[in-house]
Amino acid sequence: MHSYDHIIVSNATLCTFIGNLTFGTNYTDMSNALTMIYALIALLEISAEFFDMPLLRVATKPLLMPVLIFAFVQGVGTLSNIHKILVAAFFFSWIGDVALMFVPKSVEDVELIGIAKNPNFFLAGLGGFLVTHILYITAFVKSADDKTPLLKRNPIVAAPLIAYFVALIFWIFPPVPTEMKVPVVVYSLTIALMVLAAMNNFGRVPRNMFLNGFTGALLFMLSDSIIAVNKFIFNEQLPLAGVCIMVLYITAQYFIAKAFVGKNVQ
């Protein structure tokens, strides 16, 4: 398949995810207009990653979370405490998005729009997304009813996820610089807890809310996994890493937003 066809397929797949999801009658929906704007910005951002167009990336990536926030708020109507937690999570995701734009990918990659790039922006981005995942954990926990949690009823279901994270840490940890080892481990544990919190809601929230939230959590985990593997194993040279990361990330955030656009979320 020609390289141009690859980007068309990736973009069409993302449009299908974003444009054709159905989430049950107990849920309000986000504005179609804002959803389409989010999808359009997403397509442009993925194209910027595929064709390595830094200026287009600068114009599109920082817009993703603000547009999602507006779509989320419009879909919710009256914001509950949990909804406010989600808005804060999207805001810290925006901080992470912007910070990671200024992480150099090579020795020659020294600036962006006149601003010097610096490896320390990776830790800033990590910090933004760390807060995001803590807020997501809080939202998942607070949204559940009083039924016995899944992991208490059947803890073995967490085994594949735990095995995945242990294998990933053992793979990426050796080349991680000394000063980054603790932040990377803390972040990895936090995102693992986020996915477990989403999993733990099985049978404790409406079915569609669980499916959307858990799917979003898994996609976010995969996106972050590729970031780590690309940075620490492949030295930012993994083919199509940027495209894969953004397709997973954009879709993950949308699924999580849809999970919490519920009339019964307090």
MIGU-53248 format. One line per 10 residues: number of its first residue (from 1); their letters; for each residue y negated, x, z of C-alpha. Coordinates in Angstrom, 2 decimals. Layout:
NUM = a = Y:X:Z; ...
% end
This chain:
1 = mhsydhiivs = 0.00:0.00:0.00; -3.47:1.28:-0.88; -5.69:2.30:2.07; -8.20:-0.43:1.17; -5.40:-3.00:1.36; -4.56:-1.80:4.87; -8.02:-2.63:6.17; -7.94:-6.03:4.45; -4.62:-6.81:6.11; -5.90:-5.64:9.53
11 = natlctfign = -9.05:-7.73:9.20; -7.18:-10.79:7.98; -4.77:-10.50:10.92; -7.64:-10.35:13.39; -9.28:-13.39:11.77; -6.00:-15.28:12.11; -5.80:-14.40:15.82; -9.39:-15.35:16.50; -9.82:-18.31:14.22; -6.57:-20.27:14.57
21 = ltfgtnytdm = -5.61:-20.15:18.25; -4.89:-23.45:19.99; -4.95:-23.64:23.74; -4.10:-27.17:24.84; -6.09:-30.27:25.65; -6.95:-29.24:29.21; -9.25:-26.54:27.90; -12.72:-26.62:26.51; -13.40:-24.35:23.56; -15.90:-21.66:22.72
31 = snaltmiyal = -18.57:-22.33:20.13; -17.17:-22.13:16.62; -20.38:-20.52:15.39; -20.34:-17.84:18.07; -16.62:-17.29:17.56; -17.22:-16.71:13.86; -20.04:-14.29:14.68; -17.68:-12.44:17.05; -15.05:-12.32:14.29; -17.57:-11.06:11.73
41 = ialleisaef = -18.81:-8.31:14.04; -15.18:-7.43:14.78; -14.38:-7.09:11.07; -17.40:-4.85:10.54; -16.50:-2.71:13.57; -12.90:-2.28:12.42; -14.13:-1.39:8.94; -16.47:1.18:10.50; -13.50:2.71:12.32; -11.32:2.73:9.21
51 = fdmpllrvat = -13.92:4.21:6.85; -15.48:6.46:9.56; -18.97:4.99:9.30; -20.79:6.01:12.52; -24.00:4.10:11.80; -22.13:0.85:11.17; -20.18:1.46:14.38; -23.45:1.89:16.29; -24.69:-1.40:14.87; -21.54:-3.43:15.61
61 = kpllmpvlif = -19.63:-2.13:18.63; -22.42:-2.73:21.19; -22.70:-6.35:19.98; -19.09:-7.35:20.62; -19.28:-8.07:24.35; -22.73:-9.74:24.36; -21.57:-12.18:21.67; -18.33:-12.83:23.55; -20.33:-13.49:26.73; -22.52:-16.04:24.93
71 = afvqgvgtls = -19.46:-17.72:23.39; -17.71:-17.78:26.77; -20.70:-19.18:28.64; -21.28:-21.86:26.01; -17.62:-22.84:26.08; -17.52:-23.03:29.87; -20.71:-24.98:30.40; -21.15:-24.82:34.18; -20.14:-21.40:35.50; -17.78:-21.33:38.48
81 = nihkilvaaf = -17.34:-18.25:40.66; -14.36:-17.13:38.58; -16.33:-17.58:35.38; -19.08:-15.37:36.81; -16.47:-12.71:37.58; -15.40:-12.83:33.92; -18.99:-12.46:32.70; -19.38:-9.41:34.95; -16.12:-8.00:33.57; -17.36:-8.38:29.99
91 = ffswigdval = -20.61:-6.67:30.96; -18.81:-3.64:32.38; -16.65:-3.61:29.24; -19.89:-3.33:27.27; -20.84:-0.30:29.39; -17.45:1.21:28.59; -17.83:0.46:24.88; -21.22:2.14:24.64; -20.24:5.16:26.74; -17.13:5.89:24.67
101 = mfvpksvedv = -19.22:5.94:21.49; -20.80:9.17:22.73; -17.57:11.06:23.41; -17.20:13.87:20.82; -14.08:13.69:18.68; -14.30:17.30:17.48; -16.35:20.47:17.89; -18.54:19.40:14.96; -19.12:15.93:16.39; -22.23:16.75:18.43
111 = eligiaknpn = -24.60:13.78:18.23; -25.01:10.12:17.36; -28.34:8.54:16.38; -30.09:11.59:17.76; -28.36:11.44:21.15; -26.18:14.40:22.11; -22.53:13.60:22.63; -20.85:14.80:25.82; -17.21:14.74:27.03; -18.47:13.34:30.36
121 = fflaglggfl = -19.18:10.05:28.61; -15.40:9.55:28.65; -15.47:9.35:32.45; -18.43:6.97:32.27; -16.48:4.75:29.90; -13.43:5.01:32.11; -15.56:3.92:35.07; -16.90:0.90:33.20; -13.44:-0.28:32.22; -12.08:0.48:35.69
131 = vthilyitaf = -14.54:-2.04:37.14; -13.59:-4.45:34.33; -9.91:-4.32:35.30; -10.68:-4.74:39.00; -12.68:-7.85:38.13; -9.86:-9.15:35.94; -7.40:-8.63:38.79; -9.72:-10.62:41.06; -10.00:-13.43:38.51; -6.24:-13.63:37.95
141 = vksaddktpl = -5.55:-13.73:41.68; -8.24:-16.31:42.46; -7.20:-18.63:39.62; -3.61:-19.09:40.86; -2.40:-21.97:43.00; -0.44:-21.69:46.26; 3.03:-21.58:44.69; 5.20:-18.54:45.38; 4.12:-15.70:43.03; 6.49:-14.72:40.24
151 = lkrnpivaap = 6.89:-11.15:41.47; 7.85:-12.37:44.91; 10.41:-14.76:43.44; 11.81:-12.33:40.90; 10.44:-8.78:41.29; 12.84:-7.35:38.69; 10.68:-8.82:35.89; 8.12:-6.09:36.61; 10.65:-3.32:35.92; 9.95:-2.90:32.16
161 = liayfvalif = 6.21:-2.71:32.75; 6.56:-0.20:35.59; 8.95:1.89:33.47; 6.44:1.85:30.61; 3.61:3.12:32.79; 5.73:5.80:34.46; 6.86:7.07:31.05; 3.30:7.03:29.72; 1.91:8.94:32.70; 4.64:11.58:32.48
171 = wifppvptem = 3.92:11.98:28.76; 0.12:12.25:28.83; -0.41:13.85:32.25; 0.38:17.55:31.55; -2.43:18.11:28.99; -5.01:16.11:30.97; -7.75:18.49:32.23; -7.61:19.13:35.98; -10.91:17.42:36.71; -9.72:14.28:34.93
181 = kvpvvvyslt = -6.22:13.96:36.39; -7.20:11.83:39.39; -9.47:9.45:37.39; -6.78:9.02:34.74; -4.08:8.22:37.32; -6.36:5.80:39.20; -7.30:4.05:35.97; -3.67:3.83:34.84; -2.59:2.31:38.15; -5.44:-0.19:37.99
191 = ialmvlaamn = -4.62:-1.44:34.52; -0.96:-1.69:35.54; -2.01:-3.85:38.48; -4.13:-5.96:36.13; -1.16:-6.69:33.87; 1.03:-7.42:36.91; -1.62:-9.80:38.27; -1.60:-11.67:34.96; 2.21:-11.73:34.94; 2.29:-12.95:38.53
201 = nfgrvprnmf = 0.50:-16.16:37.51; 3.54:-17.51:35.67; 4.14:-21.03:36.98; 0.97:-20.90:39.09; -1.63:-21.75:36.43; -1.48:-24.04:33.36; 0.93:-22.73:30.72; -1.73:-22.02:28.10; -3.91:-20.23:30.62; -0.99:-17.99:31.58
211 = lngftgallf = -0.01:-17.24:27.98; -3.56:-16.37:26.97; -4.27:-14.27:30.05; -0.98:-12.37:30.00; -1.20:-11.75:26.24; -4.74:-10.45:26.64; -3.69:-8.17:29.50; -0.80:-6.73:27.47; -2.99:-6.11:24.42; -5.60:-4.39:26.59
221 = mlsdsiiavn = -2.88:-2.19:28.07; -1.67:-1.19:24.59; -5.22:-0.46:23.43; -5.85:1.81:26.42; -2.47:3.48:25.93; -3.42:4.47:22.38; -6.76:5.80:23.62; -4.94:8.02:26.13; -2.28:9.22:23.70; -4.85:9.92:20.99
231 = kfifneqlpl = -7.12:11.86:23.34; -4.66:13.88:25.39; -1.67:14.28:23.06; -3.18:14.24:19.56; -6.65:15.65:20.34; -8.38:12.66:18.70; -6.42:13.20:15.46; -3.93:10.30:15.59; -4.11:8.51:12.22; -5.71:5.03:12.36
241 = agvcimvlyi = -6.03:5.27:16.15; -9.56:3.84:16.10; -8.51:0.87:14.00; -5.49:0.08:16.18; -7.48:0.48:19.40; -10.23:-1.88:18.28; -7.93:-4.55:16.81; -5.99:-4.67:20.09; -9.10:-4.48:22.28; -11.12:-7.13:20.45
251 = taqyfiakaf = -8.18:-9.52:20.42; -7.36:-8.81:24.08; -10.87:-9.64:25.24; -10.83:-12.87:23.27; -7.48:-13.97:24.72; -8.68:-13.25:28.26; -11.90:-15.19:27.67; -9.95:-18.15:26.28; -7.64:-18.09:29.29; -10.52:-18.80:31.64
261 = vgknvq = -12.44:-21.35:29.60; -10.71:-24.06:31.63; -12.06:-27.20:33.20; -9.88:-26.59:36.24; -11.05:-23.02:36.91; -13.14:-22.96:40.10
% end
